């Protein structure tokens, strides 16, 4: 019984660790685009590989295309077009002092469907514009991890009950003999 008491928590831990790492790798950060646009090389990374309703964080890296030097004085403007609203949204990406040439922006995605996102970079080198699309999906919950964890916890509880019953049964059998 002692080995069972050790095996069940190990199974639970493995289920939670591997299940959550699978979820994170499926939903981790993703590169939206990497392009040379005029005098700038632009890389845009999103906080999730599969954007869903809610917040989306963007990291935009701007470097001089000819020297690969990070540009710390650029202005990065973002405009968005929702699939359901004729109004255009916008954001200004702010320079990150800890990562030269990297600008960050937060967006709120409030509609499902294909969003048009445009980026306008202005620096001493000139003005560059580029755009991309982003497919916003409904948030999918990872029920597999919860189900496996629930089964593991119920197994541990059941094993504990069985262990207590077995110990009581054994003591009563020894007392009778």
N, C-alpha and C positions, 0 to 999 in steps of 0.2 A: 504494500500500500504506500510505502514511503516513496517509491519510484514514481508511482502515479501522481502523488502530490507534487513532485518536481516536474514531471513531464507536462502536465496540463498548463501550468503557468508559462512554460517555455513555448508551447504551441500557441497560446494566446499572444505572447509577445511577438512571435514570428508572424502570425496572422496580421497583427496591427502594423508592424514595421513594413512588411512586404506589400501589404495592401495600400498603405498610405504612400509609399514611395512610387508605386505604380500610378496612383492618382496624381501625384505631383509631377511625374515625368510626362504624363499625358496632358497636363494643364499648365506646365511651366512656361517661362518666358519664351518668346518667339521673335525671330527677325522678320519684320514686315517688309522691309526693302533695303537694298544696298545698291546705290546708283551713283554714277558720275553724272552730275548735272552742271554743265558749264564749268566754272572754276572750282566747284565744290565736289567733294566725295561725301555722300550722305548715307548714314546707316541709321535705320529706325528700328528699335526693339520695343515690343509690347509686353506688358506684364503677364499676358496669358496667350497661349497658342490658339485657344478657341474662345474669342471674346463673347461674353454674355451680357445681359442687361446689368447695368450698374457701372462701377468705375473701371476705367482703363488707364493705366499709367504708361507713358511713353518716354523712352530715352532716345534722344536724337544726337548722333555724333556728327559733327561737321569738321572736315579737314580740308586743307588746301590741296587740290587735286594734283598740283605739280610738285609739291614738296612733302606731302603727307603730314604737314604741321597742323596740329589741332588749332582751330580758330576759337579764341576766347571772347572775341568782341562782336560776334555775329548776332543778328536779331532773327529769331525763328518764330514765324507766325503760322498758326495752324487754322484751317477753316474746314468745317465739316458740313455735310449735307445728309440729313436723316432721310431714310426711305419713306417716311410718312408725313414729314412736315416740309413745307416750302421754305421755312426760315433757315438761314444758314447760321451755324454755331461757329465760335472761334475761341482760340486760346493762344496765349503767348507762352512759349517755352522759355524757362529760366535757366541761365547758365549755372552749372554745378561747380563750385570752387574746388571741390575735391577731385574732380575728374575733368581736366582741361579739354575743351572742345565738346563736352557733353552737356546737353540741355534737356530739361525734364518738363513734362506737362501732364496734367491730370484731365481726363475727359469723363463725362457722364454719358453713357450710351443708354438712351431711354426708349429705343424702339428696335424690334427685331427686323432683320433684313440686311441688305447690302448698303453700307455707308460709303460715301465718297469722302476721302480725306485728302486735302491739299496742303502742301508745305511750301512756305515762301521764306527763303534764306537770303538775308541781306548782310553783306560784309564789305570790307574795303576792297575785296576782289570783284564785287559785283552782286547781281541779284540772280538767284536760281529759284525755279519753281518745279515741283514735281507732285504727283498725286498717286494715290493707290486706293484700292477698295478694301473694305473690311466686312466680313460676313459675321453679323451678330446673331448668336443662337440663344435659345432658352437654356438657362442653367440646368445642367443634368447632375443630379445628386448621385454620389457613388454609394449605392446601397449594399454592394457586395461586402465591403469592409465591415459595415455595421452588422450585417447578417452573420458573417463569420465570427465577429467578436461576440455577438449575442450567443451563438451556438457554443463558443468556447467557454463563456462565463456560465452558461447553463450546465455545461459538462463538468466544470469545476464544482459548482454547487451540488450537482447530482452525485459527484464522486465523494464530496464531503458528507452528504447524507448517507450514502452507502457505507462509507468508512465508519461513521458513528454507529449505524445499525449493526455492522459486522462486529465491531468491538463489543457492543452490548450483547449481541447474540453469543459471542465467544465466552464472555464472562459468565453469562447465565448457564451455558453448557458446562463450563468448568465448575461452577458452583453446585450444579446438580450431580456431578460425578464425584 
